[in-house]
C-alpha cells in the first residue's frame, strides 16, 4: 500500500515569500491564532534548500516573517533528525 501525503486546502494558499527566492513546493504545518508555520522547498540563487518558516499576522494586513531555519543538505538534515528524535520521546 502506497503512503500518500495528504494535501490540505491550506497548502493552496501561497506563502509570503518574495523574489529572488523561488518557492518550488510548500506544506503548511499550522495556521491559527495569528501565526503561520510552513516547510518550504525553495531555490535561492540557483541552490535548493528546505526552510522552516514562521510568520506573524500584521494588524495592518499581510504577514511578517519572524523565523527562518534553512536545511542546506542531507548531512545537516540527518544531524537535525538524530538530535530531535533523541528528545521527541519525552513529549506527550
Secondary structure, DSSP 4 states (H G I P E B T S, - for coil): ---PPPPPGGGGSPPS--TT-EEEEEEEEEEETTEEEEEEEEEETTEEEEEEEEEEE-TTSSEEEEEEEEE-SHHHHHHHHHHHHHHHTT--
